Amino acid sequence: QLRDYEIIEFLEVRKMEVWGTNVVATIELDWDYSEETDLEDFQIFRSAEGSAVMLYKTLPRAQLNSFLFVDEDVRPGGRYVYQLMARHRGGGFSDLSKAVIVQVP
């Protein structure tokens, strides 16, 4: 007979196999930003499935060719809220953007 932790481990592995081979979902975010002087990075804040909005990713300006971010850590049927903030060298920053809500089909 399987112990509880073995059952949970099996379910986690099975879930990863299903997500890895059958379902691919992404959310693509793009934006414009005109104040590029001394721009250091963009911070992306995200809420998933009703959780609090928290810092999700920091995108250094030097690594961006355009103002685009593709979130590959999403699930079909999921609901995600995104907000964005620009940070400048010397400690300046933009206001937090308006929230964008995405429902993955």
C-alpha positions in Angstrom: 0.0 0.0 0.0 1.3 3.5 -0.9 1.9 5.9 1.9 0.4 9.4 1.6 3.6 11.2 0.6 4.1 8.6 -2.2 0.6 9.3 -3.5 1.2 13.0 -3.5 4.5 12.6 -5.2 2.9 10.5 -7.9 0.1 13.1 -8.4 2.7 15.9 -8.7 4.7 14.0 -11.3 1.6 13.1 -13.3 0.4 16.7 -13.2 3.8 17.9 -14.5 3.7 15.3 -17.3 0.2 16.5 -18.4 1.2 20.2 -18.3 4.5 19.5 -20.0 3.2 17.5 -23.0 -0.4 18.6 -23.7 -1.1 22.2 -22.7 0.8 25.3 -23.6 -0.4 28.7 -22.4 1.4 32.1 -22.4 0.4 35.7 -21.8 2.2 38.3 -23.8 2.5 41.8 -22.3 3.8 44.8 -24.2 3.9 48.5 -23.3 5.3 51.9 -24.3 7.5 54.0 -22.1 8.8 57.4 -23.2 11.1 58.3 -20.3 14.0 56.1 -21.1 16.7 58.4 -19.6 18.4 56.6 -16.8 15.9 53.7 -17.0 17.3 50.8 -14.9 14.5 48.2 -15.1 10.9 47.3 -15.1 9.2 45.5 -12.3 6.2 43.3 -13.1 3.7 42.6 -10.4 1.3 39.7 -10.7 -1.6 38.2 -8.9 -2.7 34.7 -9.8 -6.0 33.1 -8.9 -7.1 35.9 -6.5 -3.8 36.1 -4.5 -2.3 39.5 -3.5 -0.5 41.4 -6.2 3.2 40.8 -5.6 6.5 41.5 -7.3 6.8 38.7 -9.9 9.8 39.6 -12.2 12.4 42.3 -12.6 13.4 43.0 -16.2 16.7 44.9 -16.6 16.6 47.5 -19.4 19.9 46.2 -20.8 18.3 42.8 -21.4 15.2 44.2 -23.2 15.1 44.7 -27.0 11.6 46.0 -26.8 9.0 46.5 -24.0 7.7 43.0 -24.1 7.3 40.2 -21.6 6.0 36.7 -22.2 4.7 34.9 -19.1 5.0 31.2 -19.6 4.0 30.3 -16.0 0.2 30.4 -16.6 -2.5 27.7 -16.7 -5.5 27.3 -18.8 -8.6 28.6 -16.9 -6.4 30.8 -14.8 -7.0 34.5 -14.0 -4.0 36.8 -13.7 -3.7 40.5 -12.8 -0.6 42.4 -13.9 0.9 45.8 -13.1 4.1 47.4 -14.1 6.5 50.0 -12.7 9.6 51.5 -14.2 12.6 52.1 -11.9 15.4 54.7 -12.7 19.0 54.9 -11.6 19.2 57.1 -8.5 16.0 55.7 -6.9 13.3 57.3 -9.1 10.4 55.3 -10.2 7.1 55.6 -12.1 3.6 55.2 -10.7 2.3 51.6 -10.8 0.4 51.1 -14.0 -3.3 50.4 -14.1 -4.1 46.7 -13.5 -4.5 44.5 -16.6 -6.7 41.4 -16.0 -6.2 38.3 -18.2 -8.4 35.3 -18.1 -6.7 32.3 -19.9 -9.3 30.2 -21.8 
